[in-house]
């Protein structure tokens, strides 16, 4: 109405300035911020991905820089909210072209031998052709998944809180609780980033439209949608409800972190006690694509004795906690929780299928010891 169109231009100059400055800043941090070398799990073709583990440092630098520049009015953080439509239109254009470049690169200029083509450009475009593509020394999935998508999940809510304060002159307790929980969760993610480098997203899913568009466009638009909604819909929770949601959310984030930590510690030392007891484990054997037999250990103690993918349950409940501050006036703040539940159930099924194929009889034995996938006693 009024001569305006619902279709926002993907060529908005301010949107591109915001995007490119953010990208450049994160790429520079990835390269120059000190961090220990981390070697991920060897692939079936013998490749060992190497990363610089500087996620937490980069996160704190990013947040501090954004706040300081906003405080001294060098940048206007509220423009992230104001131009969000144009930013996402531009990011969709960028992601579509970028994924095409990746599909072609994987076919003709792969970074490692962990690559391949189906012969169908559409399928290659969607699923990707490389597992570990690098461009000019930067790992593509570390950038798209972690330093763009997940980093925005920290910056975006801060920008939305800034906008609410600019509009109303105060920050609602609902916004404060939601932002704080998301910042704690994202901090947990970057603290555990090296564990993420050994997850299905990195080790199984190739760098194509499915994962790269998702991290470049879907994550920024959906994952922080609760705080985006709260900008124009401030809710007064009151101290008892606000602190209850905050406490339960923090507890869920901690349990999610502790389950991942438990598994990582076990991989480093299989004899280390878990919850004061010697861990129950299965010594498994599998064969790589080149015919080499290798050994692995399946943990069936602690959180991993409760269910095979127990860590997904507190993750879903944590997401519910940073959505609850919006109360029940609209479904929009809960869309991410529904999406996350579907995503993690599908991921659990895919991971089970992958492990069943990899470990065969050992996985059958493990499933008998730990019969539930996610929710103990239910599923």
N, C-alpha and C positions, 0 to 999 in steps of 0.2 A: 504494500500500500504506500501511497505518497511518493510513487516513483522509485521506491527502493526494491531491490531484488533479493530473494532468499539465497541466491547463489553468490557467494563471496569470491572475489578475485584471488587466484593463487599467485598473482604477480604484484601484490601490494608491497611497495618499497619498504615501509616501516617493518612489516612482518619479516621480510627477508633480512633486514638489518639485525633484527632481534635473533633470528634463527642462526645466521652465519656467525654473528659475534659469540653466541652461546656455543656453537659447534667448535669454533676456533679455540675458545677458552678451554673447553674440556679436552680437546686434542692436545693442546700444549701441556695441560696439567698431566695427562696420561704419560707424556714423553719426559717431562722435566722433574716432576715431583719424585723424590727418592722413594724407593720401595725394594723389598727383598725379591729376589728371583723366585718364581714359583713354577714348578714343573708339574703339569697335570698328568692324568693317567695316559699311559701309552695306548695308541689306537691299534686296531687290529692289523694295520699295515705298518706298524712299527714307528709311527711318528709320535714324538713327545712334545705337545704344545708348551711353550714357555711364555710366561707373563710377568709383568712387573706388578707386584702386589702393593699398590698405593691408593686403593679405593677410599679408605677412611680419611686419609690426608686430603685427597682431592675433594671429598664431600665437604669437609669442614672449611676448606679454602673457598669452595664454591658458595656455600651458605654465607660465610663471613663477608666475602667480597660483594655478594648481592645486597646484603643488609647495609653494609657501609656505604656502597655507592648510592643506595636509595636514601639513606639517612642524610647524606650530604648533597642530595638532589642532583647528583651527577647523572643518574638514571631515574626514571619514574617506574617503579615496580608495578603500579596499577595498569600500565599499558599492556602488560602480559594478559590481564583479564580483558581489557577493552578490545584488544586486537586478536583475541584468541581464535575467533572464526577465521580470520585471514591467515593466522599462523598455521592453523590446521589445514586450510586449503593449500597453502604453499608446501606444507610438509607432505601432503598426499602427492602432489606433483613431484617433489624431490624423491620420495620413496619409490614411486612407480618407475622413474627413470633409473634410480640407483639400483633397484632390483634387476632391471634389464642389463645394466652394466655387469652386475655380479654373475648373471647367468652366462653372459658371453665370456667373461673372464675365466670362469670355471671350466668352460669348454676348451678354451685355447691358451690361457695363461694361468693355470692353477698354481697355487702357492705350495701345495703339498700333494702327495699321492692319494690323499683322502678326498677324492673327487670322482666325478663320473657324470654321464649323461644318459637320459632315457631315449634320446633320439627325437623327443617331442619337445619343442621349444616352450610350449605352454606349461607342460608339467615341470620342465627344468626351471622355468621362471617362478612357478609357484613353490616348489619344494627346494629349489637351489641346486647348484652343481658342485659346491665346495663345502667341506666341513669346517675348515680353518683358513678362510681367505685372509690375506693381508694386503694392504695397499700402502705403499711408501713406508713400510715398517709397522704401521698400525694394524692391530688385529680388528677386523671388521665387526665381529660379534661382541667383542669387549666394548667397542664403541657404541654400537647400536643398542645392545641390550643393557649395558651397565652405565656407560658414561653419558649417554643421551637419554634413553628412556627412564632408567631408574634414578638418575641424577635429577631429571625434571620432576620426578615424584617428590623430591625434597623442595626444589625451588618453587614449583607451581603452587602448592598450598600456602607457602609464605607470601607469594604475590597476591593470592586470593584474600588472605587475612589482611594484608596491607590495604587492599581495595575496600574491604568491609569497614575498616577503621576510617578510611578517607571518606566513605559515604555517610557513616552514622556518627563518627566521632568517638566510637568505642569498639572494643573487640568482644563479641559475645562469648559466653563461657562454652557454648556449643562449638563454635569455631575453634576456640583455644584447645579444647579436648581433642577434637578431630585432627587438628594440625599436629599437636604434640604426639599423639599416638602414631601418626604416619611418619613423622620425623624419627621417632624411636625405631620404628620398623625398618625404615630405609637405612638408618645407621647400622642396625643389626645386619641388614643385607650386605652392606659394604664391609663390615667386620668379617663376614663370612664369605666374602666375594671369591676367595680361592676355592671354597667348597662349591660355589656355583659353577666354577670352571670345570668341575667334574660332574655336573648335572646333565640331565637329558637334553636341556635346551642347547648346551654347548657340544656335548659328545655325540648326540644322536641326530639332532635337527640341523639340516644344512642351512646355509645363509641364503635364503630365498625370500620370496614375498611373504610366505607363511610366518616366518619369525622376524624378518627385518622390517616389513611394513608394520607388523604388530608392535614392535618396540619403538619405532619412529612415530607412529600415528595413534595406534590404539592405546598404548600405555599412557601417553600424555593426556589423551582426551577422556579416558574412562577411569583410570586408577585413582585420580584425585578428584573425581566428579563430585564427591560428597562436599568437599570444601568449596568447589565452584558453585554448587547449589546454595550453600549457606551464605554466600556473599549477599544475595538479595533476600534470603529467608533466615535472618538471625533468630535463634531460638534461645530462650532463657531457661536453662535446666535447673538452676539452683545448686547449691553446694553438695547436698547429699547425693543427688543423682549424678552430677558431674564427676564427683570423686569416685563413685561406685563404678561408673563406666570406665573411667581412667584406670582404676586399680585392676579391674578384671582384664582390660585390654593389655595392660603392661604384663600381667601374669601370663596371658596367652602368647605374647611376643617372646617372653622369656622361655616358656616351655618349647616353643617352636625353635628358638635358638639352641636350647639345651639338647634337644633331640639331634639336631645336626652336629653339635659339638661332640656329643656322645659317640656318634658314628665315626667322625674324623679321628677322635682320640683312639678309638678301637683300631682303626686302620694303621695308626702309627705304632700301637703296642697292643697286640691281641691278648696279652696276659693281664692287662690292667683291669682291676676290679670295677664293676659297674653296680652302683647302688650297694656297695659293700660285699658283693659276691663275685666269684669267678664267672666270667661271661659264658653263656651257652652259645656255641658257634658250630657251624658246619664247614669243614674243609672241602672246598669245591674245586673241581678241575674243569677247564674249558679249552676249546681248540680255536685258535685264531684262523683267519682266512688263508694264511700261508701254511697251515697245517701244524703250527707250533702248539704244543700243549703247555698251558700255563695254569697256575694255581691262584685261588682267591679264597676269601673267608666270608661267610655270611653270618651276620650278627643276629642272634635271636634272644637278646637280653635287654633289660632296661626298657626304654621307650619302644625299641625295635622288637621286643617280645610281646608288646601290647597289640600292635598291628603292623603290617608290612610297610605301610606308608603313614604311620601315626602322625608325623609332623605336619601333614596336610590339615588335620582337624583343628589344632590351635591356630593355624594360619587363617582358616576360614572364620573362626570365632573372633580372631583379632580384627579382621576386616569388618565383621559385624559391629564390633565395638566402635570403630571410627566412623561408622554409618549411623549408629543409634542416636548421636547428638541431634540429628535432624528430626528425630521422633518419627511419627507415622503419618505425616500430612501428605507425603508424596512418595511414589515408588522410586523415583530417580536416584536418590542417595543409596538405594539398595541394589541397584542394577549390577554394580561391581561384585557384590557378594554372590549374587546368583551366577554371574559369569564365572567367577573364581571357582565356585563349587563344581560347575560343569567342567571347567578346564582341568581341575585337579582329579576329579573322578576319571576323566578320560586319560589323563597322564598316568594315573595309577594302573589303569587297564593296559595302557601301552607299555609301561615299564614292566608289568608282570609278564606280558607276552614276550618282551625282549629277553627278560631273565630266564623264562622257561625255555626259550630257544637256545640261549647261551649256556645255561647250567644243567639243562635236561633233568636227569634223575635227582641231582642235588637240589634243584629248585622244588621238585615235588616233595622231597623230604622237608625242606624249609617250610613249605606251605602247610604241611601237616603239623609242624611245630607252632607256626604262627598262622592260624586259619583265616584271620580277618584282614581285609585290605586296608581300611581306614578307621572305621568306627568299631571299636571292640564290642562284640556281642550283637552287632547289627549288620555291618557290611565290611 
